[in-house]
Amino acid sequence: MVADHGQLVVFPGVNHVLKVASTEQAGNFATYANPDLPLAGGVVEAITVFIKN
């Protein structure tokens, strides 16, 4: 049996490394090399809800 408890959460302006990113390519790529940038707001909370459910 597979439980389906997923929910789509969209974070506008966030790239796939879950950081706020520029729409310009150079600005977006810069987020990959900067470990000091925080995750986008709401990401940790959404993941926490997913794990708890």
C-alpha positions as a printed Julia matrix, in Angstrom:
53×3 Matrix{Float64}:
  0.0    0.0     0.0
  1.28   3.47   -0.87
  0.13   6.51    1.07
 -0.29   9.67   -0.98
  0.21  12.6     1.37
  2.13  14.88   -0.96
  1.14  18.44   -1.74
  2.52  20.69   -4.43
  4.19  23.78   -3.0
  5.47  26.41   -5.43
  8.1   28.94   -4.43
  8.26  31.69   -7.06
 11.76  33.01   -7.66
 13.39  29.96   -6.09
 15.72  27.68   -8.04
 16.11  23.93   -7.65
 18.72  24.3    -4.89
 15.9   25.98   -2.93
 17.46  29.43   -2.79
 16.06  32.75   -4.01
 17.68  33.3    -7.39
 17.87  35.89  -10.11
 16.2   35.13  -13.4
 19.46  36.06  -15.11
 21.69  33.04  -15.68
 24.83  34.38  -13.96
 22.88  35.4   -10.85
 21.16  32.04  -10.69
 24.42  30.12  -11.06
 25.99  32.22   -8.29
 23.59  30.64   -5.78
 25.14  27.22   -6.41
 28.59  28.31   -5.27
 27.55  30.31   -2.22
 26.87  28.07    0.79
 26.22  31.15    2.93
 22.92  31.91    1.19
 19.96  30.71    3.24
 17.2   28.51    1.91
 14.24  30.48    0.62
 11.6   31.46    3.14
  9.02  28.77    3.74
 11.09  25.88    2.36
 12.06  24.41    5.73
  8.51  24.73    6.99
  7.06  22.99    3.91
  9.55  20.13    4.19
  8.8   19.79    7.9
  5.06  19.51    7.23
  5.7   16.91    4.53
  7.87  14.78    6.83
  5.44  14.98    9.75
  2.52  13.92    7.57
